[in-house]
Amino acid sequence: MTKSRLLEALDKAATAGNRVQFWLRDDDAVEPTPALDNLLALTKAYSVPVMLAVIPEDTGTSLSERLADEPYARVAVHGWSHRNYAPPGEKKRELGRHRPAETVLGELQAGFAKLSWLHGSRFRPMLVPPWNRINDDLLPSLGSLGFASLSVFGLERSASPIHLVNTHVDLMDWRGTRGCRPAEVLFGELADWIVRDNRPPVIGVLTHHLVHDEAVWSFLDQLFEATSRHPGCAWIDPAAAS
């Protein structure tokens, strides 16, 4: 589980007087759970901000009360219900063309209003589409609902009607073990993003606390231990100014 490639890339950044920016997004929060407690304890121990993509439909005051004294927790809008409306054979989508646009936008507006009311200063006007998919036709309308940024997966587009703050490294092996991907692969991917010519302004790490195995928790601990005090990088809240 070598971190050598990542540390080498960060050392070079520090030597050049640069600081690589990382951010952490965790999807599917609804209510307090032991897994959420683990995530919050780990991020707090290393002073790492965590953006919780919260599903609005079923969440309530129990989550807002749990987060009240968590200085590193932020909240973004994770669709409305995380319900798939795509037919069999298509990739899962909640925010697609399978329903009228006014219906989809109405749900997003309701989710924005609910989470901003529940979470106050912890709330960020960021939309995180379920399954990282959203119909392009919806993007120009997001600003009028109050959203300042959108987060999906992969390299940000060069042109977008809304500010993109994507994630780039997913810890979960969704198509295989459904546990943690090999640590050496994950450290290598992070290093690759750092050294690529068109590096994102902020490199996003994606987690799903409800389905983490012990290997995921171990990897996060190693990652935070290696990076939280390294002069070549910083963990930030990319939507703090939104």
C-alpha positions in Angstrom: 0.0 0.0 0.0 2.7 2.4 -1.0 2.1 6.1 -1.0 5.4 6.9 -2.6 4.1 8.1 -6.0 1.6 10.5 -4.3 4.2 11.8 -1.9 6.7 12.3 -4.7 4.2 14.4 -6.6 3.4 16.5 -3.6 7.1 17.0 -2.7 7.7 18.3 -6.2 4.7 20.6 -5.9 6.0 21.9 -2.6 9.5 22.4 -4.0 8.0 24.5 -6.9 6.1 26.6 -4.4 2.7 25.1 -5.3 -0.1 23.7 -3.2 -2.3 21.0 -4.7 -5.9 21.4 -3.5 -8.0 18.4 -2.6 -11.6 18.1 -1.6 -13.7 15.3 -0.1 -17.3 14.5 -1.2 -19.3 11.8 0.5 -22.6 10.7 -1.0 -26.0 9.5 0.2 -26.3 10.9 3.7 -29.8 10.9 5.2 -29.6 10.3 8.9 -27.1 9.7 11.7 -25.5 6.2 11.5 -22.4 4.6 13.0 -20.7 4.8 9.6 -21.4 8.6 9.5 -19.9 8.9 13.0 -16.8 7.1 11.7 -16.5 9.5 8.8 -17.0 12.6 10.9 -14.5 11.5 13.5 -11.9 10.7 10.9 -12.2 14.0 9.0 -12.3 16.0 12.3 -9.1 14.3 13.5 -7.3 15.5 10.4 -9.2 18.8 10.0 -10.4 17.8 6.6 -13.7 19.4 5.3 -16.2 16.9 4.1 -19.1 17.8 1.7 -22.0 15.5 2.6 -24.3 15.0 -0.4 -27.6 14.7 1.4 -30.8 13.1 -0.1 -33.5 15.7 0.8 -36.7 13.7 0.6 -36.1 11.4 3.6 -33.8 13.5 5.7 -34.8 15.6 8.7 -33.8 17.3 11.9 -31.9 14.2 13.3 -29.2 14.8 10.7 -29.0 18.5 11.2 -28.8 18.0 15.0 -26.0 15.5 14.6 -24.0 17.9 12.4 -24.6 20.9 14.6 -21.2 20.7 16.4 -19.2 19.3 13.5 -17.0 22.1 12.3 -15.8 20.3 9.2 -19.1 19.1 7.8 -20.8 20.8 4.9 -24.1 19.8 3.1 -24.9 19.8 -0.6 -28.1 18.8 -2.4 -28.1 15.1 -3.7 -31.0 15.3 -6.1 -34.4 14.8 -4.3 -35.1 11.2 -3.7 -32.2 9.3 -5.3 -34.8 7.4 -7.3 -34.1 6.0 -10.8 -36.5 6.9 -13.5 -34.5 5.5 -16.5 -36.0 2.3 -18.1 -34.2 -1.0 -18.0 -31.2 -1.1 -20.2 -30.3 2.6 -19.6 -27.9 4.0 -17.0 -29.6 5.0 -13.8 -30.8 8.6 -13.7 -33.0 10.7 -11.5 -32.2 14.0 -13.3 -32.8 12.9 -16.8 -35.3 13.3 -19.7 -37.7 10.7 -18.4 -39.9 13.2 -16.7 -40.9 16.8 -17.5 -38.2 19.3 -16.8 -40.5 21.4 -14.6 -41.1 18.4 -12.4 -37.4 17.7 -12.0 -36.5 21.3 -11.4 -39.4 21.6 -8.9 -38.0 18.8 -6.9 -34.5 20.3 -6.9 -35.9 23.6 -5.8 -37.7 21.8 -2.9 -34.5 20.0 -2.0 -32.5 23.3 -2.0 -35.1 24.9 0.3 -35.3 22.0 2.7 -31.6 21.5 3.2 -30.8 25.2 3.4 -33.5 25.5 6.1 -32.3 22.4 8.0 -28.5 23.1 7.9 -28.1 26.9 7.8 -24.4 27.9 7.6 -23.4 24.3 6.8 -25.4 24.3 3.6 -23.6 24.9 0.3 -25.6 25.8 -2.9 -24.0 22.8 -4.7 -26.0 20.2 -6.7 -24.6 16.6 -6.7 -26.7 14.5 -9.1 -27.4 10.9 -8.1 -25.2 8.6 -10.0 -23.3 11.7 -11.2 -25.7 12.1 -14.1 -27.8 15.1 -15.1 -29.4 16.0 -18.4 -27.6 18.9 -20.1 -30.9 20.7 -20.8 -31.3 21.2 -17.1 -28.0 23.0 -16.5 -29.0 26.5 -17.6 -31.9 26.6 -15.1 -29.9 25.6 -12.0 -28.7 29.1 -11.3 -32.2 30.5 -11.1 -32.9 27.9 -8.4 -30.0 29.2 -6.3 -27.3 26.7 -7.2 -23.9 28.1 -7.6 -22.0 24.9 -8.5 -22.5 21.3 -9.8 -20.4 18.3 -8.9 -20.3 15.1 -11.0 -17.4 12.7 -11.7 -14.5 13.2 -14.1 -12.6 16.0 -15.6 -14.5 19.3 -15.7 -15.7 20.6 -19.1 -14.0 23.6 -20.5 -17.4 25.3 -20.9 -20.4 24.9 -18.7 -23.4 27.1 -17.8 -22.7 26.5 -14.2 -19.5 26.2 -12.2 -18.2 22.6 -12.0 -16.4 21.2 -9.0 -16.1 17.5 -9.8 -14.7 14.4 -8.1 -12.0 12.5 -9.8 -11.0 9.5 -7.7 -13.7 7.1 -6.5 -12.6 4.8 -3.7 -15.2 2.1 -4.3 -14.9 -0.9 -6.6 -18.5 -0.7 -7.8 -18.2 -3.2 -10.6 -16.1 -5.8 -8.7 -15.8 -6.4 -5.0 -18.0 -3.4 -4.1 -15.3 -2.7 -1.4 -12.3 -0.5 -1.5 -10.2 -0.4 -4.7 -6.5 -1.3 -4.2 -4.8 1.3 -2.2 -1.7 1.5 -4.5 -4.1 2.1 -7.4 -5.8 4.9 -5.6 -2.6 6.6 -4.5 -1.4 6.3 -8.1 -4.5 7.9 -9.5 -4.2 10.8 -7.2 -0.5 11.2 -8.2 -1.6 11.1 -11.9 -4.1 13.8 -11.4 -1.5 16.0 -9.7 1.0 15.8 -12.6 -1.3 15.9 -15.6 -1.0 19.0 -17.7 -4.7 19.9 -17.4 -5.0 19.3 -13.7 -8.3 20.2 -12.2 -8.2 23.3 -9.9 -9.4 21.1 -7.0 -8.9 17.3 -7.1 -12.0 15.6 -5.7 -12.1 12.3 -3.7 -15.4 10.5 -3.7 -16.6 8.3 -0.8 -19.9 6.6 0.2 -19.8 6.1 4.0 -22.8 3.8 4.2 -21.0 1.0 2.2 -17.4 1.4 3.3 -15.5 -1.7 4.3 -12.5 -1.6 6.7 -10.1 -1.2 3.7 -11.8 2.1 2.8 -11.5 3.5 6.3 -7.9 2.4 6.4 -7.1 4.0 3.1 -8.7 7.3 4.2 -6.7 7.3 7.4 -3.5 6.8 5.4 -4.4 9.4 2.9 -5.3 12.0 5.5 -2.2 11.2 7.5 0.0 11.7 4.4 -1.6 14.9 3.2 -3.2 16.9 6.0 0.0 18.5 7.0 2.0 18.2 3.8 3.3 21.6 2.6 2.5 20.7 -1.0 -1.3 20.3 -0.6 -4.4 21.4 1.3 -7.9 20.0 1.9 -10.5 22.7 1.2 -14.2 23.4 1.0 -14.4 24.3 -2.7 -17.9 25.7 -2.3 -17.1 28.0 0.6 -17.5 31.1 -1.6 -20.7 29.9 -3.3 
